Amino acid sequence: MPAKKVYIASDHGGFLIKKKLVSFLKQKGWAVEDLGPFTLQPDDDYPDYAIPMAKKVAGDKNSLGIVACRNGQGVCIASNKVKGIRAVTGFSRQQAETTRKDDNANILCLPADYLSEPEIKNIVSAWLGTDFSNAARHKRRLRKVSALEK
């Protein structure tokens, strides 16, 4: 798979796993841009990081995004408010693969409180290693979803 750009962000709940993922992704050969936070801020708010990250992904069609918080849902909701974003929460390797293959997800939202570091790295590897199938039925469905953004 050709190297792509990965934008990564978190709030305080995903801060520690984000730091580990930055190193992990760089070791795997991905171009990574960390969008913060850069120090642990226990009172920060996930939209302050998820939304700018989603805007970067939306503006760079050759990129993907990864964002983490405690349950993965807040960052997913915020990211999906940005036009062109298809953010999903990843709870398993198989689920993550199908979100890329079938749904062409461009942001992976991680629940830091519910998965171990090895599980998260396995999910991230599967997600980044899976391409969109380009199957006609999936393209048709995505066109219907995209129509809502117009």
C-alpha positions in Angstrom: 0.0 0.0 0.0 1.5 3.4 -0.9 2.3 5.7 2.0 -0.5 8.2 2.8 -0.7 11.0 5.2 -2.3 10.3 8.5 -3.6 13.2 10.6 -3.9 12.3 14.3 -5.5 14.0 17.3 -7.1 13.3 20.6 -8.5 14.8 23.7 -7.2 14.1 27.2 -8.9 10.7 27.2 -7.0 9.5 24.2 -3.8 11.5 24.8 -1.6 8.6 25.9 -2.6 6.2 23.1 -2.2 9.0 20.6 1.4 9.5 21.6 2.0 5.8 21.2 0.3 5.6 17.8 2.3 8.5 16.4 5.5 6.5 17.0 3.9 3.2 15.8 2.7 4.8 12.6 6.0 6.4 11.8 7.7 3.1 12.3 5.3 1.6 9.8 6.3 4.2 7.3 3.3 6.5 7.4 3.6 10.3 7.2 2.0 11.5 10.4 0.9 14.9 11.4 0.0 15.2 15.1 -2.6 17.9 15.6 -2.6 17.8 19.4 -2.9 18.1 22.1 0.9 18.1 22.8 0.6 18.1 26.5 -2.0 16.5 28.7 -4.8 18.9 29.4 -7.3 17.2 31.7 -10.0 19.8 31.0 -9.8 20.0 27.2 -12.7 19.5 24.9 -12.7 16.9 22.1 -14.3 19.2 19.4 -11.2 21.5 19.7 -9.1 18.7 18.3 -11.5 16.4 16.3 -12.9 19.2 14.2 -9.6 20.7 13.0 -8.3 17.2 12.3 -11.5 16.3 10.3 -11.1 19.6 8.3 -7.5 18.6 7.4 -8.7 15.1 6.2 -11.6 16.7 4.2 -9.1 19.0 2.5 -6.6 16.4 1.7 -8.2 13.6 -0.3 -5.1 11.4 -0.1 -5.1 11.4 3.7 -6.8 9.5 6.5 -7.4 10.6 10.1 -7.2 8.9 13.5 -8.7 10.5 16.6 -9.1 9.1 20.2 -11.1 9.9 23.2 -12.4 7.8 26.1 -15.3 6.1 24.3 -14.6 7.1 20.7 -18.1 8.5 20.2 -17.7 12.2 21.0 -14.8 12.6 18.5 -16.8 10.5 16.0 -19.9 12.8 16.3 -17.8 15.9 16.0 -15.8 14.6 13.0 -18.9 13.7 11.1 -20.1 17.3 11.2 -17.4 18.2 8.7 -18.4 17.9 5.0 -16.7 15.0 3.3 -16.0 13.1 6.4 -17.0 9.5 7.0 -15.8 8.8 10.6 -16.3 5.5 12.3 -15.6 4.0 15.7 -13.3 1.0 15.6 -13.9 -1.7 18.2 -12.4 -4.7 16.3 -10.1 -5.5 13.5 -12.8 -7.0 11.4 -15.1 -4.1 11.9 -12.4 -1.6 11.0 -11.6 -3.5 7.8 -15.2 -3.4 6.6 -15.5 0.3 7.4 -12.7 1.0 4.9 -13.7 -1.7 2.3 -17.4 -1.1 2.3 -17.9 2.5 3.6 -14.6 4.1 2.5 -14.3 5.6 6.0 -11.7 8.3 6.2 -11.4 8.8 10.0 -11.0 6.1 12.6 -12.3 7.0 16.1 -10.7 5.0 18.9 -12.2 4.3 22.3 -9.1 4.5 24.5 -10.9 3.3 27.7 -12.2 0.1 26.2 -9.4 -1.3 24.2 -5.8 -2.3 25.1 -2.8 -0.8 23.3 -2.2 -4.1 21.4 -5.9 -4.2 20.3 -5.8 -0.5 19.2 -2.6 -1.1 17.2 -4.1 -4.2 15.6 -7.3 -2.2 14.7 -5.3 0.7 13.3 -3.1 -1.6 11.2 -6.1 -3.4 9.7 -7.9 -0.1 9.0 -4.9 1.5 7.3 -4.1 -1.6 5.4 -7.6 -1.9 3.8 -8.6 -0.1 0.7 -12.1 0.8 -0.5 -13.5 -2.0 -2.6 -15.0 0.4 -5.2 -17.9 -2.1 -5.5 -20.9 -0.5 -7.4 -23.3 -1.1 -4.5 -21.0 0.7 -2.0 -20.4 3.6 -4.4 -24.1 3.9 -4.9 -24.7 4.0 -1.1 -22.0 6.6 -0.5 -23.4 8.8 -3.3 -26.7 8.8 -1.4 -25.0 9.8 1.8 -22.9 12.5 0.1 -26.1 14.0 -1.4 -27.1 15.1 2.1 -24.1 17.4 2.2 -25.1 19.3 -0.9 
